[in-house]
Amino acid sequence: MHQHHLGPHSTISHTTTTGLMDLMTSLAIIFVLLLAASLAPQADQDAPTDNPTPSHAATADSTTAQPDNVHAVLHEHFAQFGLSVDDDPQDPLLVRIVIPEDLLNFDSGKSTLTPQADRFLTDMMPRYAVLVCGPLESHIDSVVIEGHTDDRGDDAMNLRLSQERSFRVMTKGLEVIDRTEPTVSPCFQRLTSASGRGRQDLIAHPATGVDREKSRRVVFKLRLRAGAQHERFPPAT
């Protein structure tokens, strides 16, 4: 049997091959490290942050003057109709919008809306419902439509008449909202009730006595949830 011995050239060739492989491996590792290092800054730029730079739209919105509380939002809305919004001095969670007789009136001694009152409710109620059942919905506990009469007639008649008138305002409002803003109608119906006060809470002046014209009125009362009067809201639309 003959034995084969590797010559010195075979040893050198093997050593050279091993060295080249080690060198290529080292170069590959260096390349991978350099690639990872070059991609890291781009990854940092693409990664989401807890405080992203606001978009142009967001910046524009932040510069828009926003109302500070529910009272201001309602005031902005009802100013379109020449109406004021008042806090109840005895109840910090109650907001009142008084609708005077010259805007919302009825046939004498009846609960029938005049044509002027019908037009007013047709215009006002859908926009009111969208506001109450939109940006303010989670901050309003209830809405009461409250009817008042003057001091003429007996108490029972005035109480019944004011009740009928407040319900007529509510049903007219729901009719218009169902037709023009049906998506908010269930919310408005859930929040709203009607109440007649008759000749209670008459408006009077010390010098002249009862002001019958101002006493005949409809009042929208919104009861806020605790803390809502101090919260911020988007501008009314």
C-alpha positions in Angstrom: 0.0 0.0 0.0 1.3 3.4 -0.9 0.8 6.4 1.3 0.3 9.9 -0.2 2.1 12.7 1.5 1.0 16.3 1.0 3.8 18.4 -0.3 4.7 21.9 0.9 2.7 23.5 -1.9 -0.5 21.8 -0.8 0.0 23.1 2.8 0.6 26.7 1.5 -2.5 26.5 -0.7 -4.7 25.3 2.2 -3.4 28.0 4.4 -4.0 30.7 1.7 -7.6 29.5 1.1 -8.3 29.5 4.9 -7.0 33.1 5.2 -9.0 34.3 2.3 -12.2 32.8 3.7 -11.5 34.5 7.1 -10.9 37.8 5.4 -14.1 37.6 3.4 -16.0 36.7 6.5 -14.6 39.7 8.3 -15.4 42.0 5.4 -19.0 40.7 5.3 -19.4 41.4 9.0 -18.0 44.9 8.6 -20.4 45.5 5.7 -23.4 44.4 7.7 -22.4 46.6 10.6 -21.9 49.6 8.3 -25.3 49.0 6.7 -27.0 48.7 10.0 -25.3 52.0 11.2 -26.4 53.8 8.0 -30.0 52.7 8.4 -30.4 53.6 12.1 -30.9 57.4 11.6 -33.6 56.8 9.0 -35.4 54.3 11.3 -35.3 56.9 14.1 -36.9 59.5 11.7 -39.6 57.1 10.6 -40.4 55.7 14.1 -43.5 57.3 15.7 -42.9 59.5 18.7 -45.0 60.4 21.7 -45.1 64.0 20.7 -45.4 64.1 16.9 -45.0 67.4 15.0 -48.5 68.7 14.5 -49.8 68.8 10.9 -50.6 72.0 9.1 -54.3 71.3 9.7 -53.8 70.7 13.4 -51.7 73.9 13.7 -54.4 75.9 12.0 -57.1 74.4 14.2 -55.1 75.3 17.4 -54.9 78.9 16.4 -58.7 79.1 16.1 -60.3 80.8 19.1 -62.3 78.2 21.0 -65.1 78.7 23.5 -64.1 78.0 27.1 -67.2 76.3 28.3 -70.8 75.1 27.6 -72.2 78.6 28.3 -69.9 80.1 25.6 -70.8 77.4 23.0 -74.5 77.9 23.6 -74.1 81.7 23.5 -72.3 81.5 20.1 -75.1 79.3 18.8 -78.2 81.3 20.0 -76.6 84.7 19.2 -77.6 83.8 15.6 -81.3 84.1 16.7 -80.7 87.2 18.8 -81.1 85.2 22.0 -79.1 85.3 25.2 -77.9 82.4 27.4 -78.1 82.8 31.2 -76.8 80.7 34.1 -79.4 80.0 36.8 -78.2 82.0 39.9 -79.6 79.3 42.2 -78.3 76.3 40.3 -74.7 76.3 38.7 -75.6 73.3 36.6 -78.6 74.9 34.9 -78.4 77.0 31.8 -81.5 78.9 30.5 -82.4 80.2 27.0 -85.5 82.4 27.1 -87.5 82.5 23.9 -89.7 85.6 24.0 -93.2 85.8 22.8 -92.3 87.9 19.8 -90.4 84.9 18.4 -92.4 82.0 19.7 -96.1 82.8 20.2 -99.5 81.1 20.0 -103.0 81.9 19.0 -104.7 83.6 21.9 -105.8 81.1 24.5 -104.7 78.1 22.4 -101.6 75.9 21.9 -101.6 76.5 18.1 -98.4 78.0 16.8 -98.6 81.2 14.8 -96.9 81.1 11.3 -94.1 83.2 12.7 -93.5 80.7 15.5 -93.6 77.8 13.1 -90.9 79.4 10.9 -88.8 80.1 13.9 -88.9 76.5 15.2 -88.3 75.1 11.7 -85.1 77.2 11.5 -83.9 76.9 15.0 -84.7 73.4 16.3 -82.6 71.3 13.8 -79.5 73.4 14.5 -80.1 73.3 18.2 -80.5 69.5 18.2 -77.3 69.0 16.2 -75.4 71.1 18.8 -77.0 69.4 21.8 -76.6 65.9 20.3 -73.2 66.6 18.8 -70.2 68.3 20.5 -72.2 68.8 23.8 -74.0 65.5 24.1 -71.8 63.9 26.7 -71.9 67.1 28.8 -75.7 67.6 29.0 -77.8 65.6 31.3 -81.3 66.7 30.2 -83.2 69.4 28.3 -86.6 70.8 29.5 -88.9 72.9 27.3 -90.8 75.0 29.8 -94.0 76.9 29.0 -95.2 80.0 30.9 -98.4 82.1 30.7 -99.2 85.5 32.1 -101.4 86.2 35.2 -104.8 86.4 33.4 -107.2 83.5 33.9 -107.4 80.9 36.6 -104.5 78.7 37.7 -105.9 75.4 36.3 -106.5 76.9 32.9 -103.0 78.5 32.7 -101.3 75.4 33.9 -103.1 73.3 31.2 -102.4 75.8 28.5 -98.7 76.2 29.3 -98.4 72.4 29.4 -100.1 72.1 26.0 -97.9 74.8 24.5 -94.6 73.3 25.8 -95.6 69.9 24.3 -96.5 71.6 21.0 -93.0 73.2 20.9 -91.4 69.8 21.6 -93.5 67.9 19.1 -93.0 70.5 16.4 -89.2 70.4 17.1 -89.2 66.6 16.8 -91.2 66.7 13.5 -88.6 69.1 12.0 -85.6 67.2 13.3 -87.0 63.9 12.1 -87.3 65.4 8.6 -84.0 67.4 8.4 -81.6 65.8 10.9 -82.8 62.2 11.5 -79.5 61.0 12.9 -79.8 63.2 16.0 -83.5 62.7 16.5 -83.3 59.7 18.9 -80.8 61.5 21.1 -82.8 64.7 21.2 -86.0 62.8 22.1 -84.1 60.9 24.9 -82.8 64.1 26.4 -85.8 66.4 26.1 -89.0 66.7 28.1 -91.8 69.3 28.2 -93.2 71.1 31.3 -95.9 73.7 31.8 -95.5 76.2 34.6 -98.7 78.2 34.1 -98.6 81.6 35.8 -95.8 80.6 38.1 -92.5 82.6 37.8 -94.2 85.7 36.5 -91.9 88.5 35.4 -92.7 91.7 37.2 -91.2 95.1 37.9 -91.5 96.9 41.2 -92.9 100.0 39.7 -95.2 98.6 37.0 -96.1 95.2 38.3 -96.4 92.1 36.1 -95.0 92.3 32.6 -97.5 90.1 30.8 -95.7 90.1 27.5 -92.4 88.9 29.0 -94.2 86.5 31.3 -95.6 84.7 28.2 -92.5 82.8 27.2 -90.9 79.5 26.4 -87.7 78.6 28.3 -85.2 76.0 27.2 -83.4 74.7 30.3 -80.3 72.6 29.9 -79.0 70.7 32.9 -75.3 70.1 32.7 -73.4 67.2 34.1 -71.1 68.0 37.0 -67.9 69.6 35.8 -69.1 70.2 32.3 -69.5 73.9 32.7 -65.7 74.2 33.0 -64.6 71.9 30.1 -63.4 73.0 26.6 -65.3 72.2 23.4 -64.7 72.7 19.7 -66.3 75.6 18.0 -70.0 75.3 17.3 -70.9 74.7 13.7 
